[in-house]
Amino acid sequence: MSLENISIFEESPELSEISQNNNVDLKIIVTDIIHRIGIPAHIKGYHYLRKAILLSVDDPEMLQSITKILYPTVAEAFNTSPSRVERAIRHAIESAWNKGDADVLNSIFNYNIRVYKGKPTNSEFIAVITDNLRLKLGFN
């Protein structure tokens, strides 16, 4: 399966064929999305964000309580604190907004965030990517 053909930005038959139980492929797709957005892999927020998106795809209820459920779950996985997870994810999103690919960001968020609204909050960012993935993967 070629990653060039897999995208949350457009219809992709390869993406719709991935089963809900195939976490390896989902991890690859999420990693590819984060790379395309422009978040550098060397910052902690990159790893925390990937874990948060994967958890949210598996359990959308995580998005209903970001600070009470999602951040503590990610923090536990990386042996750190929820406040450090929140701060690192915020830094990763800010890095993408300052240095990332504007065309990719606009294609994901469907409006020019830089001009009209500014960068999204952590929960908006995670929710948009999670929702797009769940729709493309056929999750209910």
N, C-alpha and C positions, 0 to 999 in steps of 0.2 A: 504494500500500500504506500503510495507516494504522498508525502506531506504537502507537496505543492498543490495537490488537488483537494486537500482537506481544509475547509475554512468555515468559520461561523458566519462569514460575511456574505456568502452566496450559497445557493443550493448545491449540495455535493452528494452524489449517490454513495460514495465511499463512507461518508459520515453517517448516513442513515442506516447503513448495513452493520454498524458496530453495535454489538449487543450491550445491554445494561450491565452484564457481569464481566465485561472485558476491561478491567481497570488499567491494564498496561496500555492499551490503545487510548483510553481516555486521558491517562497521564501524559502521553505523547502529544495529544491534541491540545491539552491545556498548556503544556510547555511551549508548543509552537505558537499559540495565541499570545502568550506573554512575551515571547521573543519578537513577534511581529509588532506588537505594541511598542516595544522599545525599552522594556525594563531590563537592565543589565543583570546577568546571572550572579554577579559577585556580591550583590547586596542581600542582606538577610530578608528584606521585605519580599524579594522575588520568591524565595522558598516558602515563606509564610503565606503569601498570596496564592501560590499554586496549591498548597494544602487546603487553604480556606475555600477555594473554588471547587476542588475535588470533594470536600466534605459537603458543600452546599448542593452540588449536583446530586450526590447520593441521598441527602436529606434536606429538602428545601425549608424545613422548619428552622434550620440553623439561621436562615436569613431573617427570621422574625425576632431573634434575640442575639444580635451580633456580639454585644458586650458581655452578655451573661452566659452564652453557650459557645458561640463560634470562636471568639478569641481565647477563652480558657482551654478549649479543646486543642486548638493549634499550639498554644503555649505549652500544654502538657506534652505534646508530641515532640517539641523541640527543647524541652526542659528550660523554659524561660517564663516570664510573667506575661499576663494578658496585656498590660499597658505597653510593654516592649513590642509585642506583636502589633498592636494598633499603631504605634509610632513608626515601626519599620514598614508596614504596609502603606501608611500615609506618605512616607518618604519615597517608596517605590512608585506610587502613583504620581507624585510630584515630579520625579525624575522622568517618567514617561511623558508627562505634559510639557516639560521643559526641553527634552532632547529627543522624544520619540517621533514616530512617523505620523504626521498630521492626517494624511489620507487614511491610514489604517484606523486611527482614533475616530475620525469622522464617520468612517464606514460602520464602525461598531456602535457608536452612540447616536448616529443619525442626525446630528446637528453640530454646528461648529461651536463646541464647548469653549474653546479658547477666547472667542470674541464675545459671545453672549452670556455665558454662565460661569466660566472658570472651570477648574478641574472638579470632577465629581467627588463626593465623599467616599470613604472606604466602602460603606455599605452599598451605595449606588453602583460603584465600580464592580464589586463582586456580584451584585444582583443582576446587572445587565449581562455580564459574561455568562453567569450561571443560567439565566433564563434563555439566552440564545442557544447555549449548549443543550439544555434540556429539550427545547423545541426541535432542534436539528436531530437529536438522538431519539426522539419519539418517546421521551419519558412523560408520564401522565402527571 
